[in-house]
Amino acid sequence: MTLLSQFRKNPWMITLVVLALLVIVNIILQPNFTSVRAMRSNLSTFLPLVLVAIGQTYVILAGDIDLSVGSTVALSNVVTVSVIAALGGTNGAILLGIGAGVLVGLACGLVNGLLIAKMRLQPIVTTFATGILFAALAIWVLPRAGLAVPTNYWRTYGGLVLGVPTIVWVLIAAVAFALIFGRTVAHAHIIAAGGNRTGAFQSGLPLDRIRIGSYVLAGLFAALAALCLTGETASGDPLLGQTLALSSISAVVLGGTALAGGFGSAIGSILGAFVLGMIGNVIFFAGLPFEYQTLVQGLIVLLALAGGVLVTRR
């Protein structure tokens, strides 16, 4: 099998090559890039996008899209910190707050799934609308940013577990889930639903349940991203995660997943999220004027997305 055919079969390999090149450029521009402190800082910054991109992958693989994940992150964040504060900020309150945040994410995903799979509403319009609804609920729960979480929460998130940073354990767990779930029948059903919906229906696959399940997974990973952001910022913010929806879609496509559905992997999306983060680092440490940074970043992502679409087109 030729190298080109390998790249076509596994587009995430191209993303891995691009990531390696960006790491080299980062090392040149940022001499302390390989230091433990810098690596922990970068991973802490990239991790929420990694988690949201994993959840977004399963929605896109099923032939749908979720524009509400950023608002889901914000709503999960404010519910978590509000529950913790209401229950007194004890360790038990922290656990209940985390549970409440996860349940909110699952509920948001379930709402999206039911509206799209059961009521046959258009995914892009529906999730845009629910994103507005979730954002409004986040502001209603916590009108002003700044409600702090207990010290134990952010110290545990920023600390060590068995000598390894907590954020590294979170990343390991996310990668392990992507690898294991990618070999399950449920994952095969998601790909079948996105690759050929008519054929999947005719073969007897429960399309409604598959699509709802993909949105629930997206909501779950958005909630996990919210918990990470809560640990990083140590507070609640109803405007948190506004850019995560489009960034997660970019990461998914950069990772080789077809926007039409039915082809791709969550591992590629993880690599795509790191590529986006590295692009931001390169632009910042290259010393570009602030007014050009967003423009250059947008152009780079656009070119990368165009390349990904050309490679994955079948």
N, C-alpha and C positions, 0 to 999 in steps of 0.2 A: 504494500500500500504506500503510495507516494505521500510526501509531506503535505502537499496541497489537499489531497483527499482527506488526510487526517484533520487538517484545519477545517474542512467543510463538514466533516462528521462531528468534530468537537470544537465548535467556535470559541469555547472558553479558553482554548490553548492560545489563540491570538490575544485575548484579553490578558492572559498570563504573561505573554511576551511584552505587551505594552506596559504592564505593571512593572516588570523587571527594568525596562528602559527608564520609566519614570522614577523608580527607586534610585537608579544610578544618577540621574539628573538631580534628584533631591540631595543625594550625598555630596555632589559637587557644589550645589548652591548653599547647602546647610551642613557644614562640617560636623556638627554634633548630632546629625540625624540618626546615627546608629547608637547613640547613647541610650541607656535604659530609660532615663527620664523623658527624653524626646519620643521614644517609641511608645511609652505608656501614654503620653499626652496625645499622640496621633491616634492610637487605638481607641482611646476614650472619646475622641472627636468623631471618628469614623463609625464606631459601633452602632449607634442608633440607626444610621442609614443602612448599614449591613442588615440589621434585623428587619427593618421595614421592607427592604428590597427582597428578602427571602419570602415574606408574605405576599408581596406584590407578584412575585414570580408565579405562584400557584394560580392566582387570578388570571394572569395573562396567558398562562399555559392552557387554561380552560376556555380561552377565547374571549375573555372579558377584560375589564380594566377597573381600577379603583382610584378615584381622585379624592377620596375622603380620608385616606390614611393619615394625612397631616393633622386634620381636625380630630381624628380618633386619638392620636397621640396627645393632643392638647387636653381633650376631655378626660382621658385616663389619668393624665398627670394631675389635673386639678382635683379630681375625685379622690385620688390617692392621698394627696397632702391634706385635703379637707377632712377625710375620714380619720386620718392619723391625728390631726389637731383636735377634732371633736371628741376623740376617745382618750385624750390626755397625753399622747406622745410616748406612751410606754412601749416596751418591746412587743407586747401583745397587740397594741394598737398599730404598730408598724406592719405586723403580719396581716392584720385585718385590712389595713389600708392597701397593701399590695394585692390582697385577694380581691378587694373592691375594684381596683384599677384593672386587673385582668378580666374580671367579669364585665366591666364596661366595654373593653375592647372586643370581647366575644359577642356582646350584645350588639355593638355597632356593626360587626361583620354579619351577624345574623339578620339584622334589619336590611342591610344591603342585599344579601342573598335572597331573602324572601321577596323583596320588591322586584328584583331582576329575574329570578328563576320562576317564581310563582305568578307574578303579575305581568311578566313579559315586558318590563320597561327597559328602555335603552340604558346599558351600563354607564356610558360616559356622562349622559345627562343626569341619570339617577344619582350616581355617586358625587357628581358636582353639587347637586341639590342637598343630599344628605350631609355632605361636607359643610355646607353653610349651616345646616341645622345643628350638627355636632359642635361647630364653632360657637354658635349662639348659646348652646347649653353650657359650654365651657365658661363663657363669660358670665352666664347666669349663676353658675356654681361659685366662681371666684372672680368677681368683677375687677379686682386689682391684683397685679402680680406681686409676689414677694412673700407669700405665706411660707415660712421656713419649715423644713422637716427636722426631726430630732437629729442630734449629732451621731447617734448610733447608726442611722441610715446611711448618711453620706460617708462616714468613716469606714463602714463595712464595704460599701461599694468601691471606695478608693483605696482600700487596704489589701491585705494578703489573706489567702486561704490555703493552708498547707504550704506556705512559702511562695505561692504563685498569686499574682494580682487577680482580684475578683473579675476584672474585665476580661482577662485571658480565659478564665473558666467559662465566662458567658460566651465568648467567641468559640471556644472548643465545643461547647454544648450546641451552639447554633450550627456549626459545621457538621457535627455528628448527626444532628437531626436531619439536615439536608441530605447527607449521604445515605442514612438508613431509610428515610421516607422515600428517597428516589428509587429504592428497590422494591417498594411495596406495590400491591395491586391497586391501592387507592391512587397512587401517583400515576400508574399506567392508565387508569380510568380518566384522570384529569387530562392527560395528554390526548387520549382518544376523543374526549369531549371537545377539546379545542382544535384538534387536527381535522376531524371530520364529524361534525355534530349530527348530520343526517345519518351517516353510517353507524355512529354510536347509538343513536336512538333506535334504528332498525335492528341493531344487535341486542337490544333489550337493556342497555345500561341506564341506570336511574339518573338522567341528566340533571333534573332539578336538585337532587340530593348532592350530586357532584359539584355543581356550581355554588350551591349554598355552602358546602364544606370548604371550598376554596376561599370564599369571602370570610368565613369564620376563621380560617387560618391567617388570613391577612389581618383581621382584627386582633387576633392573639399576638402576632408579632409586632403590631403597632403598639399594643399595650406593653409588651416587654421593652420596646424601644423607649416608651414613656417612662418606665421604671428606671431605665439607664439614665435618661436625661434628668430625672428627678434626683438621682444620686450625684450627677455631675454638677447640676446647678444648685442643689440643696434647697430648692424652693418650688412653688407652684407658679405657673404662668399660662394664662388662657390663650396666649398667642404663640405658644410653643409649637414648633414643628411645621410652620407654614410652608416651607419650601420642600418638605420631605416627599410630598406626593409626586411632583414632577421629577425630583432627583431620583426617587426610587424607580420610576419608569425608565429614566435614562440609564441607571445602573443595570436594570434588567436587560435592556436592549444591548448595552455595551458588553454584557456577559454572554451574548449570543442567542438569547431567547427571542423568537419571532413574535412581533406584536400581533400577528394574526392568530397566534396560539398553536399548540400542538408540537412545538419543538423548542428545546432548551433545557436548562437545569438551574437549580438554585445555587449550585457551586459557582457557575458563571456569574450569577448576579452578585455574589459575595465579592468576587474579583472585580466586577464592574463598580461596586461601591468603593472599593479601595482605589481604583483608577480615578474616580471622580475626586476623592479626597486628595490624592497625590497631585492631580492637576491644579487644584486650589493651592497646594503648598508651593508648587513650582512657580505659579503666577505671583504669589505673595513674596517669595524669597528672591525672585528675579528683579524685584524692585520696581515693577511697573507702577505708573501713577494710578492712584485709586480709581480715577474716572475711566480708566481703560481696563481695569482688572475684570469687571463683570463682562465686558464686551469680548475680551480675549477668551475668557473661560467659556462663554456661550458658543463662540466660533469653534473652539476645540471640541467641545461636546457634540456640536452639530456634525462636524466632520467625522468624529468617531462613530456617531450613530449611523451616519450614511454608509460608512464602511462596514459596520456590523450588519446592516440591512442587505447590502450587496453580497456579503459572504454567506448569510443564512438563507438567502432567497433560493427556493428550490424549484 
